Amino acid sequence: MAQLIDKLNLMVNSKGLQHPKANLVTAAKKRTIEESSDDYPLTSKKRAVLEDLTNASQDTLLKWHNLKKQQTNKNNVEQVQQQNEVKDHESDLGRIKTNIHEFLKCDEDDVVNGKSSCNENEESKISTAHLSTILSEEVQRVLTLPNDVADIDEADLTDPFRVADYAPIIFENMKQREAQLVVNDYLERQNDITEQMRMILIDWLCEVQQNFELFHETLYLAVKIVDRFLSARVVSRDALQLIGATAMLMSSKIEERYPPLVDDFVYICDDAYSRQAVLDMERDICYALDFDLNIPIPYRFLRRYGKVASLSMENLTLARYILELTLQEYQFVTFKPSMLAAGCLCLALKMKNCGEWTQTLVHYSGYEESELNELVQKLNAMIAKPAPENCKVVKTKYSHTVFYQVANIAPLQLETDV
């Protein structure tokens, strides 16, 4: 057993960020740039541009000036059009709010046919086209909110990037998805993998995420892919790191704007696996998961709940710290992501004494505080115990001033504060 742990310890040094591979990303990026420098002679290209501009004739400069002026005018026209579109959207939202109750009185068949018998004024009618796109969901969303529940999406209705019209529908769909993608207790059928081995692997993935400067969503999705694959396939310990690296590669392709290359993941594994082995594992994971990689993750639920609770960045960081610790703990694998996020937020509120579990939180999360008490106790016990010597990446990360040193906040007193 000691040999197995020692072998896995090669993946992660006990000193966290002082691992010999601590600069693996910088080296990988530097290596990639150096290898591609011959293909992209930037210096020569810049000189060519300067030479054309310096030696240009008067006619050429005049043409360049006119072209630049035309481009500027075009940009101004596009900017005005965008402003008009925003104003039109705001106007549409204003009309829907003023006519919302009158619309409900209308006969459903009349609405489908573009008719409205409740108001003969053309200016107050709601077009069928709007109702069939964003406004029908907006009507339903506003009217289904209880009187004691705040509308947290109202302030974002004019921001097209936040898709506030569809936010409740998106999270409702994610809850339906998580019910279909529950991870079972797969270690019972894994003969060659233990909880300690999984913990070391996830700790290593956390370090990879930091060094590559990837999004947190990428890390959470990678862990989900690992757990779902291990619940579908029986694997050996020798393939565990390959599975983790490939899962991170796959999640990077989904979440990142510029995902790392396959060769980068081969490099961080110290060339223990070939490039073809990573590609083969990626194919195996896709087949095992039936190419269904749209997996709900608790991090997105936590961001949503944090907005509901109007948390400060420090308190939200505390909840994120608790949630990130759960990635390494196998006991939380079977919990639904939405419930796990709600439990972490509830514990953070209690630890900082900065709010109650309000009816608004109950509405948006779907959980009463009484339903979270047992989970909160488990989470509190998790942060109260010392981290293993070879799995301190998360605690070291959140002990930094950048993350408000939330890892140093004392847990609750068990059986009294919870």
C-alpha positions in Angstrom: 0.0 0.0 0.0 2.8 2.4 0.8 4.3 1.8 -2.6 1.0 2.7 -4.3 0.8 6.0 -2.3 4.4 6.8 -3.1 3.8 6.2 -6.7 0.8 8.6 -6.7 2.8 11.1 -4.7 5.0 11.5 -7.8 2.1 13.4 -9.4 1.9 16.0 -6.7 4.7 17.3 -4.5 3.8 17.9 -0.8 4.9 21.5 -1.1 2.1 22.4 -3.5 3.2 25.2 -5.7 7.0 24.4 -5.2 6.6 21.3 -7.3 9.4 20.8 -9.8 6.7 21.3 -12.5 5.5 24.5 -10.9 6.7 26.4 -14.0 5.4 23.8 -16.4 2.9 26.2 -18.0 5.5 28.9 -18.5 7.9 26.4 -20.0 5.2 24.8 -22.2 4.1 28.2 -23.5 7.7 29.3 -24.1 8.4 26.0 -25.8 5.3 26.4 -28.0 6.3 30.0 -28.9 9.8 29.0 -29.7 8.8 26.1 -31.9 6.4 28.3 -33.8 8.7 31.3 -34.2 9.9 30.1 -37.6 6.4 29.9 -38.9 5.6 33.5 -37.8 8.4 35.9 -38.7 6.9 38.8 -36.8 9.9 41.1 -37.2 10.0 40.7 -41.0 6.3 41.3 -41.2 6.5 44.6 -39.2 9.4 45.8 -41.3 7.4 45.1 -44.5 4.5 47.2 -43.2 6.7 50.1 -42.2 8.5 50.0 -45.5 5.3 50.2 -47.5 4.0 53.1 -45.4 7.4 55.0 -45.4 7.9 54.8 -49.2 4.3 55.4 -50.2 3.6 58.0 -52.8 1.3 61.0 -52.4 -1.5 59.2 -54.2 -1.1 56.1 -52.1 -1.2 58.1 -48.9 -4.4 59.9 -50.1 -6.1 56.6 -50.9 -5.0 55.2 -47.5 -6.5 58.3 -45.8 -9.8 58.0 -47.6 -10.0 54.3 -46.8 -9.4 55.1 -43.1 -12.1 57.8 -43.2 -14.6 55.4 -44.7 -13.8 52.8 -42.1 -14.3 55.4 -39.3 -17.7 56.4 -40.7 -18.7 52.8 -41.0 -17.8 52.2 -37.3 -19.8 55.2 -36.3 -22.9 54.0 -38.2 -22.6 50.5 -36.6 -22.3 52.1 -33.1 -25.5 54.2 -33.7 -27.3 51.1 -34.9 -26.3 49.2 -31.8 -27.5 52.0 -29.5 -30.8 52.0 -31.3 -31.2 48.3 -30.9 -30.6 48.6 -27.1 -33.2 51.4 -27.0 -35.7 49.3 -28.9 -35.1 46.4 -26.5 -35.6 48.6 -23.5 -38.8 49.9 -25.1 -40.1 46.4 -25.7 -39.4 45.5 -22.1 -41.3 48.6 -20.9 -44.3 47.7 -23.0 -44.4 44.1 -21.8 -44.3 45.3 -18.1 -47.1 47.8 -18.7 -49.3 45.4 -20.6 -48.5 42.2 -18.7 -51.7 42.0 -16.7 -53.9 43.0 -19.7 -52.3 40.2 -21.7 -53.4 37.6 -19.3 -57.0 38.6 -19.7 -56.8 37.9 -23.4 -58.0 34.7 -24.9 -55.2 32.4 -25.7 -56.5 31.7 -29.3 -56.6 35.4 -30.0 -53.0 35.8 -28.9 -51.8 33.0 -31.2 -53.7 34.6 -34.1 -52.2 38.0 -33.4 -55.5 39.4 -32.1 -56.3 40.9 -28.7 -59.8 41.7 -27.5 -58.7 43.1 -24.2 -57.4 46.4 -25.5 -58.3 48.0 -28.8 -55.4 50.5 -28.6 -52.8 49.5 -31.2 -50.0 51.0 -29.2 -50.6 48.8 -26.2 -50.8 45.5 -28.1 -48.0 43.0 -27.8 -46.8 41.5 -31.1 -46.9 37.8 -31.6 -43.3 37.8 -32.8 -42.1 39.1 -29.4 -44.3 36.7 -27.5 -42.8 33.8 -29.4 -39.2 34.7 -28.7 -38.0 36.4 -25.5 -41.1 38.0 -24.1 -43.2 34.9 -23.5 -40.6 33.6 -21.0 -40.4 37.0 -19.4 -44.1 37.1 -18.8 -44.1 33.7 -17.3 -41.1 34.4 -15.1 -42.3 37.6 -13.6 -45.8 36.3 -12.8 -44.5 33.1 -11.1 -42.5 34.9 -8.5 -44.1 35.0 -5.0 -44.7 38.4 -3.4 -41.9 37.8 -0.8 -39.3 36.9 -3.5 -37.1 39.4 -5.2 -36.5 39.4 -8.9 -32.7 39.1 -9.2 -32.7 39.2 -13.0 -34.6 42.4 -13.4 -31.5 44.6 -13.3 -29.9 42.6 -16.1 -32.8 42.6 -18.6 -31.2 45.2 -20.8 -27.8 43.3 -20.9 -28.0 40.8 -23.8 -24.8 39.0 -22.5 -26.5 38.0 -19.2 -29.6 36.6 -21.0 -31.7 37.5 -18.0 -34.9 36.5 -19.9 -33.8 32.9 -20.0 -31.8 32.6 -16.8 -34.5 30.9 -14.7 -35.2 28.5 -17.6 -31.5 27.7 -18.0 -31.1 26.8 -14.3 -34.3 24.8 -14.3 -32.9 22.8 -17.2 -29.6 22.3 -15.3 -31.6 20.9 -12.3 -33.4 18.5 -14.6 -30.0 17.5 -16.1 -28.3 16.9 -12.7 -31.1 14.6 -11.7 -30.4 12.5 -14.8 -26.6 12.5 -14.3 -26.2 11.5 -10.7 -22.8 9.8 -10.0 -23.1 6.6 -8.1 -20.7 5.1 -5.5 -18.3 3.8 -8.1 -15.4 2.9 -5.9 -17.2 -0.2 -4.8 -16.5 -1.7 -8.2 -13.0 -0.2 -8.7 -10.6 -2.8 -7.5 -7.4 -0.8 -8.1 -8.4 2.7 -7.0 -8.9 4.1 -3.5 -10.3 7.4 -2.1 -6.7 8.5 -1.3 -5.6 8.0 -4.9 -8.6 10.0 -6.2 -7.8 12.8 -3.7 -4.2 13.0 -4.9 -5.4 13.1 -8.6 -7.9 15.9 -7.9 -5.3 17.9 -5.9 -3.0 17.6 -8.9 -5.7 18.8 -11.3 -6.2 21.8 -9.0 -2.6 22.6 -9.4 -2.8 22.2 -13.2 -5.7 24.6 -13.3 -3.8 27.2 -11.4 -0.6 26.9 -13.4 -2.4 26.9 -16.8 -4.6 29.8 -15.4 -7.8 28.1 -16.5 -11.3 29.0 -15.5 -12.7 27.4 -12.4 -15.5 26.0 -14.5 -12.9 24.0 -16.4 -11.6 22.4 -13.2 -15.1 21.5 -12.0 -16.1 20.0 -15.3 -12.9 18.0 -15.5 -13.6 16.4 -12.1 -17.2 15.6 -13.2 -15.9 13.9 -16.3 -13.4 11.9 -14.3 -16.1 10.8 -11.8 -18.6 9.9 -14.6 -16.0 7.9 -16.5 -14.9 6.0 -13.4 -18.5 5.2 -12.7 -18.8 3.7 -16.2 -15.5 2.0 -16.6 -13.2 -0.2 -14.4 -9.7 1.2 -14.7 -6.2 0.5 -13.3 -4.2 2.9 -11.2 -1.6 3.3 -14.0 -4.2 5.1 -16.2 -5.6 7.4 -13.4 -3.3 10.4 -14.2 -4.0 9.9 -18.0 -7.7 10.0 -17.3 -7.3 13.2 -15.3 -5.2 15.0 -17.8 -7.5 14.0 -20.7 -10.5 15.1 -18.8 -8.9 18.5 -18.2 -8.1 18.7 -21.9 -11.7 18.0 -22.8 -13.1 20.5 -20.4 -10.7 23.1 -21.6 -12.0 22.7 -25.1 -15.5 23.3 -23.8 -14.9 26.2 -21.3 -11.7 28.0 -22.5 -11.2 30.5 -25.2 -7.7 29.3 -25.9 -7.4 25.8 -24.5 -4.0 24.2 -24.0 -2.7 21.9 -26.6 -2.5 18.1 -26.4 1.3 18.3 -26.2 1.0 20.6 -23.2 -0.8 17.9 -21.3 1.7 15.3 -22.4 4.4 17.6 -21.0 2.7 18.1 -17.6 2.5 14.3 -17.2 6.3 14.2 -17.6 5.9 12.4 -20.8 4.6 9.3 -19.0 2.0 9.0 -21.8 2.3 9.5 -25.5 0.3 12.0 -27.5 -1.6 9.1 -29.1 -2.5 7.7 -25.7 -4.1 11.0 -24.7 -6.1 11.0 -28.0 -7.2 7.4 -27.5 -8.3 8.1 -23.9 -10.3 11.2 -25.1 -12.1 8.9 -27.6 -12.7 6.3 -24.8 -14.2 8.9 -22.5 -16.5 10.3 -25.2 -17.8 6.8 -25.9 -18.2 5.9 -22.2 -20.2 9.1 -21.6 -22.1 8.8 -24.9 -20.6 12.1 -25.9 -22.8 13.9 -23.3 -20.4 16.4 -21.8 -22.9 19.1 -21.0 -22.7 18.3 -17.3 -24.1 20.7 -14.6 -21.4 21.8 -12.2 -21.9 23.2 -8.7 -19.7 26.3 -9.4 -22.4 27.8 -11.7 -25.1 27.2 -9.1 -23.0 28.8 -6.5 -22.5 31.9 -8.6 -26.3 32.1 -9.1 -27.0 31.7 -5.4 -24.3 34.2 -4.4 -26.1 36.7 -6.6 -29.4 35.9 -4.8 -27.8 36.5 -1.4 -26.0 39.7 -2.5 -22.8 38.4 -1.1 -19.6 40.4 -0.9 -16.6 39.1 -2.8 -14.9 38.0 0.4 -18.0 36.0 1.6 -18.5 34.5 -1.9 -14.8 33.5 -1.9 -15.3 31.7 1.4 -18.2 29.7 -0.2 -16.0 28.9 -3.2 -13.2 27.7 -1.0 -15.6 25.3 0.8 -16.9 24.1 -2.6 -13.5 23.6 -4.1 -12.5 21.4 -1.1 -15.4 19.1 -1.8 -13.8 18.2 -5.1 -11.2 16.1 -3.4 -13.6 14.5 -0.9 -15.2 11.4 -2.3 -18.1 11.5 0.2 -19.6 14.4 -1.8 -19.5 12.7 -5.2 -23.1 11.5 -5.0 -24.6 14.9 -4.0 -26.4 16.9 -6.6 -24.4 20.0 -7.7 -27.2 22.4 -6.9 -27.6 21.0 -3.3 -23.8 21.0 -2.8 -23.6 24.7 -3.9 -26.5 25.6 -1.6 -24.9 23.8 1.4 -21.6 25.6 0.9 -23.3 29.0 0.7 -25.4 28.2 3.8 -22.3 27.3 5.7 -20.5 30.5 4.6 -23.4 32.6 5.7 -23.2 31.0 9.2 -19.5 31.2 9.5 -19.5 34.9 8.6 -22.8 35.6 10.3 -23.7 37.8 7.3 -27.3 36.7 6.4 -30.1 34.3 6.8 -31.5 31.6 4.4 -34.3 33.8 3.1 -37.4 32.9 1.1 -35.7 34.3 -2.0 -32.8 31.8 -1.5 -35.4 29.0 -1.0 -37.1 30.0 -4.2 -34.1 30.1 -6.4 -32.2 27.2 -4.9 -35.2 24.9 -4.3 -33.9 23.9 -0.8 -35.2 24.8 2.6 -32.6 25.4 5.3 -33.7 22.3 7.2 -32.9 20.2 4.1 -29.3 21.4 4.2 -28.5 21.0 7.9 -27.0 17.5 7.5 -24.9 18.6 4.5 -23.7 21.7 6.3 -22.5 19.6 9.2 -20.5 17.4 6.9 -19.0 20.4 5.1 -18.1 22.0 8.5 -16.4 18.8 9.6 -14.5 18.7 6.3 -12.9 22.2 6.7 -12.2 21.6 10.4 -9.9 18.6 9.8 -6.3 19.3 8.7 -5.4 18.8 5.1 -3.2 15.8 4.2 0.4 16.7 3.6 0.3 15.8 0.0 -3.0 17.5 -0.8 -2.7 21.1 0.3 -3.0 22.9 -3.1 -6.5 24.3 -2.4 -5.8 25.4 1.2 -2.6 27.1 0.1 -4.4 28.8 -2.7 -7.1 30.3 -0.5 -4.7 31.2 2.3 -3.3 33.9 -0.1 -4.3 37.5 0.4 -5.7 37.5 -3.2 -8.4 35.2 -1.9 -8.9 37.1 1.4 -7.2 34.3 3.3 -10.5 32.6 3.8 -8.8 29.3 4.4 -7.8 30.7 7.8 -11.3 31.4 9.0 -12.3 29.1 11.9 -15.1 26.6 11.2 -18.3 26.5 13.3 -18.4 24.8 16.7 -20.0 21.4 15.9 -23.4 20.6 17.3 -23.9 24.1 18.6 -23.6 26.6 15.8 -25.0 24.5 13.0 
